[in-house]
Amino acid sequence: MMGNKKSFTGLVTSDKMDKTIVVAIESRRLHPLYKKYVTTTKKVKAHDENNDAHVGDTVRVVECRHYSKDTCWRLSEIVERAK
């Protein structure tokens, strides 16, 4: 019953919480009526066990069990560090 878990790449916008980061995930899709691309941003809280990620880093997050009320994503890897 265990399917593939969703994973997204996004930008860390906050690392002020202990063992938790806020990741902004951007997606672009075509508007059905106006035929223009619309960019939407969704912010998710992700569990970061070792407090590795910092603001500006590009990270990959993976779906997992709930660590708290809002945190149901886990930091998988840091794709690119902030300059």
Phi and psi in radians as a Rosetta constraint file:
Dihedral C 1 N 2 CA 2 C 2 CIRCULARHARMONIC -1.430 0.35
Dihedral N 2 CA 2 C 2 N 3 CIRCULARHARMONIC 1.909 0.35
Dihedral C 2 N 3 CA 3 C 3 CIRCULARHARMONIC -1.563 0.35
Dihedral N 3 CA 3 C 3 N 4 CIRCULARHARMONIC -3.062 0.35
Dihedral C 3 N 4 CA 4 C 4 CIRCULARHARMONIC -1.252 0.35
Dihedral N 4 CA 4 C 4 N 5 CIRCULARHARMONIC 2.443 0.35
Dihedral C 4 N 5 CA 5 C 5 CIRCULARHARMONIC -1.532 0.35
Dihedral N 5 CA 5 C 5 N 6 CIRCULARHARMONIC 2.531 0.35
Dihedral C 5 N 6 CA 6 C 6 CIRCULARHARMONIC -1.227 0.35
Dihedral N 6 CA 6 C 6 N 7 CIRCULARHARMONIC 2.525 0.35
Dihedral C 6 N 7 CA 7 C 7 CIRCULARHARMONIC -2.443 0.35
Dihedral N 7 CA 7 C 7 N 8 CIRCULARHARMONIC 2.479 0.35
Dihedral C 7 N 8 CA 8 C 8 CIRCULARHARMONIC -2.337 0.35
Dihedral N 8 CA 8 C 8 N 9 CIRCULARHARMONIC 2.687 0.35
Dihedral C 8 N 9 CA 9 C 9 CIRCULARHARMONIC -1.893 0.35
Dihedral N 9 CA 9 C 9 N 10 CIRCULARHARMONIC 2.322 0.35
Dihedral C 9 N 10 CA 10 C 10 CIRCULARHARMONIC -2.667 0.35
Dihedral N 10 CA 10 C 10 N 11 CIRCULARHARMONIC -3.092 0.35
Dihedral C 10 N 11 CA 11 C 11 CIRCULARHARMONIC -1.892 0.35
Dihedral N 11 CA 11 C 11 N 12 CIRCULARHARMONIC 2.317 0.35
Dihedral C 11 N 12 CA 12 C 12 CIRCULARHARMONIC -1.293 0.35
Dihedral N 12 CA 12 C 12 N 13 CIRCULARHARMONIC 2.166 0.35
Dihedral C 12 N 13 CA 13 C 13 CIRCULARHARMONIC -1.862 0.35
Dihedral N 13 CA 13 C 13 N 14 CIRCULARHARMONIC -0.338 0.35
Dihedral C 13 N 14 CA 14 C 14 CIRCULARHARMONIC -2.667 0.35
Dihedral N 14 CA 14 C 14 N 15 CIRCULARHARMONIC 2.439 0.35
Dihedral C 14 N 15 CA 15 C 15 CIRCULARHARMONIC -2.356 0.35
Dihedral N 15 CA 15 C 15 N 16 CIRCULARHARMONIC 0.492 0.35
Dihedral C 15 N 16 CA 16 C 16 CIRCULARHARMONIC -1.348 0.35
Dihedral N 16 CA 16 C 16 N 17 CIRCULARHARMONIC -0.390 0.35
Dihedral C 16 N 17 CA 17 C 17 CIRCULARHARMONIC -1.443 0.35
Dihedral N 17 CA 17 C 17 N 18 CIRCULARHARMONIC 2.741 0.35
Dihedral C 17 N 18 CA 18 C 18 CIRCULARHARMONIC -1.400 0.35
Dihedral N 18 CA 18 C 18 N 19 CIRCULARHARMONIC 2.158 0.35
Dihedral C 18 N 19 CA 19 C 19 CIRCULARHARMONIC 1.086 0.35
Dihedral N 19 CA 19 C 19 N 20 CIRCULARHARMONIC 0.348 0.35
Dihedral C 19 N 20 CA 20 C 20 CIRCULARHARMONIC -2.421 0.35
Dihedral N 20 CA 20 C 20 N 21 CIRCULARHARMONIC 2.409 0.35
Dihedral C 20 N 21 CA 21 C 21 CIRCULARHARMONIC -2.183 0.35
Dihedral N 21 CA 21 C 21 N 22 CIRCULARHARMONIC 2.719 0.35
Dihedral C 21 N 22 CA 22 C 22 CIRCULARHARMONIC -1.850 0.35
Dihedral N 22 CA 22 C 22 N 23 CIRCULARHARMONIC 2.184 0.35
Dihedral C 22 N 23 CA 23 C 23 CIRCULARHARMONIC -2.039 0.35
Dihedral N 23 CA 23 C 23 N 24 CIRCULARHARMONIC 2.250 0.35
Dihedral C 23 N 24 CA 24 C 24 CIRCULARHARMONIC -1.643 0.35
Dihedral N 24 CA 24 C 24 N 25 CIRCULARHARMONIC 2.092 0.35
Dihedral C 24 N 25 CA 25 C 25 CIRCULARHARMONIC -1.861 0.35
Dihedral N 25 CA 25 C 25 N 26 CIRCULARHARMONIC 2.068 0.35
Dihedral C 25 N 26 CA 26 C 26 CIRCULARHARMONIC -1.709 0.35
Dihedral N 26 CA 26 C 26 N 27 CIRCULARHARMONIC 2.442 0.35
Dihedral C 26 N 27 CA 27 C 27 CIRCULARHARMONIC -2.408 0.35
Dihedral N 27 CA 27 C 27 N 28 CIRCULARHARMONIC 2.540 0.35
Dihedral C 27 N 28 CA 28 C 28 CIRCULARHARMONIC -2.033 0.35
Dihedral N 28 CA 28 C 28 N 29 CIRCULARHARMONIC 2.352 0.35
Dihedral C 28 N 29 CA 29 C 29 CIRCULARHARMONIC -2.507 0.35
Dihedral N 29 CA 29 C 29 N 30 CIRCULARHARMONIC 2.722 0.35
Dihedral C 29 N 30 CA 30 C 30 CIRCULARHARMONIC -1.400 0.35
Dihedral N 30 CA 30 C 30 N 31 CIRCULARHARMONIC 2.246 0.35
Dihedral C 30 N 31 CA 31 C 31 CIRCULARHARMONIC -1.233 0.35
Dihedral N 31 CA 31 C 31 N 32 CIRCULARHARMONIC 2.280 0.35
Dihedral C 31 N 32 CA 32 C 32 CIRCULARHARMONIC -1.112 0.35
Dihedral N 32 CA 32 C 32 N 33 CIRCULARHARMONIC -0.567 0.35
Dihedral C 32 N 33 CA 33 C 33 CIRCULARHARMONIC -1.664 0.35
Dihedral N 33 CA 33 C 33 N 34 CIRCULARHARMONIC -0.815 0.35
Dihedral C 33 N 34 CA 34 C 34 CIRCULARHARMONIC -1.585 0.35
Dihedral N 34 CA 34 C 34 N 35 CIRCULARHARMONIC -0.126 0.35
Dihedral C 34 N 35 CA 35 C 35 CIRCULARHARMONIC 0.992 0.35
Dihedral N 35 CA 35 C 35 N 36 CIRCULARHARMONIC 0.571 0.35
Dihedral C 35 N 36 CA 36 C 36 CIRCULARHARMONIC -2.027 0.35
Dihedral N 36 CA 36 C 36 N 37 CIRCULARHARMONIC 2.645 0.35
Dihedral C 36 N 37 CA 37 C 37 CIRCULARHARMONIC -1.377 0.35
Dihedral N 37 CA 37 C 37 N 38 CIRCULARHARMONIC 2.279 0.35
Dihedral C 37 N 38 CA 38 C 38 CIRCULARHARMONIC -1.965 0.35
Dihedral N 38 CA 38 C 38 N 39 CIRCULARHARMONIC 2.254 0.35
Dihedral C 38 N 39 CA 39 C 39 CIRCULARHARMONIC -1.677 0.35
Dihedral N 39 CA 39 C 39 N 40 CIRCULARHARMONIC 2.191 0.35
Dihedral C 39 N 40 CA 40 C 40 CIRCULARHARMONIC -2.047 0.35
Dihedral N 40 CA 40 C 40 N 41 CIRCULARHARMONIC 2.523 0.35
Dihedral C 40 N 41 CA 41 C 41 CIRCULARHARMONIC -2.097 0.35
Dihedral N 41 CA 41 C 41 N 42 CIRCULARHARMONIC 2.262 0.35
Dihedral C 41 N 42 CA 42 C 42 CIRCULARHARMONIC -2.101 0.35
Dihedral N 42 CA 42 C 42 N 43 CIRCULARHARMONIC 2.275 0.35
Dihedral C 42 N 43 CA 43 C 43 CIRCULARHARMONIC -1.771 0.35
Dihedral N 43 CA 43 C 43 N 44 CIRCULARHARMONIC 2.264 0.35
Dihedral C 43 N 44 CA 44 C 44 CIRCULARHARMONIC -2.203 0.35
Dihedral N 44 CA 44 C 44 N 45 CIRCULARHARMONIC 2.645 0.35
Dihedral C 44 N 45 CA 45 C 45 CIRCULARHARMONIC -1.676 0.35
Dihedral N 45 CA 45 C 45 N 46 CIRCULARHARMONIC 2.330 0.35
Dihedral C 45 N 46 CA 46 C 46 CIRCULARHARMONIC -2.190 0.35
Dihedral N 46 CA 46 C 46 N 47 CIRCULARHARMONIC 2.540 0.35
Dihedral C 46 N 47 CA 47 C 47 CIRCULARHARMONIC -1.388 0.35
Dihedral N 47 CA 47 C 47 N 48 CIRCULARHARMONIC 2.207 0.35
Dihedral C 47 N 48 CA 48 C 48 CIRCULARHARMONIC -2.188 0.35
Dihedral N 48 CA 48 C 48 N 49 CIRCULARHARMONIC 1.605 0.35
Dihedral C 48 N 49 CA 49 C 49 CIRCULARHARMONIC -0.982 0.35
Dihedral N 49 CA 49 C 49 N 50 CIRCULARHARMONIC -0.747 0.35
Dihedral C 49 N 50 CA 50 C 50 CIRCULARHARMONIC -1.780 0.35
Dihedral N 50 CA 50 C 50 N 51 CIRCULARHARMONIC 0.179 0.35
Dihedral C 50 N 51 CA 51 C 51 CIRCULARHARMONIC 0.933 0.35
Dihedral N 51 CA 51 C 51 N 52 CIRCULARHARMONIC 0.784 0.35
Dihedral C 51 N 52 CA 52 C 52 CIRCULARHARMONIC -1.380 0.35
Dihedral N 52 CA 52 C 52 N 53 CIRCULARHARMONIC -0.718 0.35
Dihedral C 52 N 53 CA 53 C 53 CIRCULARHARMONIC -1.428 0.35
Dihedral N 53 CA 53 C 53 N 54 CIRCULARHARMONIC 2.552 0.35
Dihedral C 53 N 54 CA 54 C 54 CIRCULARHARMONIC -2.287 0.35
Dihedral N 54 CA 54 C 54 N 55 CIRCULARHARMONIC 2.967 0.35
Dihedral C 54 N 55 CA 55 C 55 CIRCULARHARMONIC -1.024 0.35
Dihedral N 55 CA 55 C 55 N 56 CIRCULARHARMONIC 2.304 0.35
Dihedral C 55 N 56 CA 56 C 56 CIRCULARHARMONIC 1.725 0.35
Dihedral N 56 CA 56 C 56 N 57 CIRCULARHARMONIC -0.256 0.35
Dihedral C 56 N 57 CA 57 C 57 CIRCULARHARMONIC -1.267 0.35
Dihedral N 57 CA 57 C 57 N 58 CIRCULARHARMONIC 2.541 0.35
Dihedral C 57 N 58 CA 58 C 58 CIRCULARHARMONIC -1.654 0.35
Dihedral N 58 CA 58 C 58 N 59 CIRCULARHARMONIC 2.165 0.35
Dihedral C 58 N 59 CA 59 C 59 CIRCULARHARMONIC -2.274 0.35
Dihedral N 59 CA 59 C 59 N 60 CIRCULARHARMONIC 2.808 0.35
Dihedral C 59 N 60 CA 60 C 60 CIRCULARHARMONIC -1.926 0.35
Dihedral N 60 CA 60 C 60 N 61 CIRCULARHARMONIC 2.241 0.35
Dihedral C 60 N 61 CA 61 C 61 CIRCULARHARMONIC -2.005 0.35
Dihedral N 61 CA 61 C 61 N 62 CIRCULARHARMONIC 2.571 0.35
Dihedral C 61 N 62 CA 62 C 62 CIRCULARHARMONIC -2.179 0.35
Dihedral N 62 CA 62 C 62 N 63 CIRCULARHARMONIC 2.497 0.35
Dihedral C 62 N 63 CA 63 C 63 CIRCULARHARMONIC -1.104 0.35
Dihedral N 63 CA 63 C 63 N 64 CIRCULARHARMONIC 2.450 0.35
Dihedral C 63 N 64 CA 64 C 64 CIRCULARHARMONIC -2.707 0.35
Dihedral N 64 CA 64 C 64 N 65 CIRCULARHARMONIC -2.959 0.35
Dihedral C 64 N 65 CA 65 C 65 CIRCULARHARMONIC -1.222 0.35
Dihedral N 65 CA 65 C 65 N 66 CIRCULARHARMONIC 2.877 0.35
Dihedral C 65 N 66 CA 66 C 66 CIRCULARHARMONIC -1.266 0.35
Dihedral N 66 CA 66 C 66 N 67 CIRCULARHARMONIC 2.184 0.35
Dihedral C 66 N 67 CA 67 C 67 CIRCULARHARMONIC -1.581 0.35
Dihedral N 67 CA 67 C 67 N 68 CIRCULARHARMONIC -0.444 0.35
Dihedral C 67 N 68 CA 68 C 68 CIRCULARHARMONIC -2.717 0.35
Dihedral N 68 CA 68 C 68 N 69 CIRCULARHARMONIC -2.932 0.35
Dihedral C 68 N 69 CA 69 C 69 CIRCULARHARMONIC -1.045 0.35
Dihedral N 69 CA 69 C 69 N 70 CIRCULARHARMONIC -0.756 0.35
Dihedral C 69 N 70 CA 70 C 70 CIRCULARHARMONIC -1.788 0.35
Dihedral N 70 CA 70 C 70 N 71 CIRCULARHARMONIC -0.334 0.35
Dihedral C 70 N 71 CA 71 C 71 CIRCULARHARMONIC -1.634 0.35
Dihedral N 71 CA 71 C 71 N 72 CIRCULARHARMONIC 1.833 0.35
Dihedral C 71 N 72 CA 72 C 72 CIRCULARHARMONIC -2.277 0.35
Dihedral N 72 CA 72 C 72 N 73 CIRCULARHARMONIC 0.429 0.35
Dihedral C 72 N 73 CA 73 C 73 CIRCULARHARMONIC -2.205 0.35
Dihedral N 73 CA 73 C 73 N 74 CIRCULARHARMONIC 2.745 0.35
Dihedral C 73 N 74 CA 74 C 74 CIRCULARHARMONIC -2.306 0.35
Dihedral N 74 CA 74 C 74 N 75 CIRCULARHARMONIC 2.436 0.35
Dihedral C 74 N 75 CA 75 C 75 CIRCULARHARMONIC -1.183 0.35
Dihedral N 75 CA 75 C 75 N 76 CIRCULARHARMONIC 2.120 0.35
Dihedral C 75 N 76 CA 76 C 76 CIRCULARHARMONIC -1.614 0.35
Dihedral N 76 CA 76 C 76 N 77 CIRCULARHARMONIC -0.889 0.35
Dihedral C 76 N 77 CA 77 C 77 CIRCULARHARMONIC -2.776 0.35
Dihedral N 77 CA 77 C 77 N 78 CIRCULARHARMONIC 2.772 0.35
Dihedral C 77 N 78 CA 78 C 78 CIRCULARHARMONIC -1.699 0.35
Dihedral N 78 CA 78 C 78 N 79 CIRCULARHARMONIC 1.966 0.35
Dihedral C 78 N 79 CA 79 C 79 CIRCULARHARMONIC -1.284 0.35
Dihedral N 79 CA 79 C 79 N 80 CIRCULARHARMONIC -0.807 0.35
Dihedral C 79 N 80 CA 80 C 80 CIRCULARHARMONIC -2.591 0.35
Dihedral N 80 CA 80 C 80 N 81 CIRCULARHARMONIC 2.337 0.35
Dihedral C 80 N 81 CA 81 C 81 CIRCULARHARMONIC -1.379 0.35
Dihedral N 81 CA 81 C 81 N 82 CIRCULARHARMONIC 2.671 0.35
Dihedral C 81 N 82 CA 82 C 82 CIRCULARHARMONIC -1.200 0.35
Dihedral N 82 CA 82 C 82 N 83 CIRCULARHARMONIC 2.578 0.35
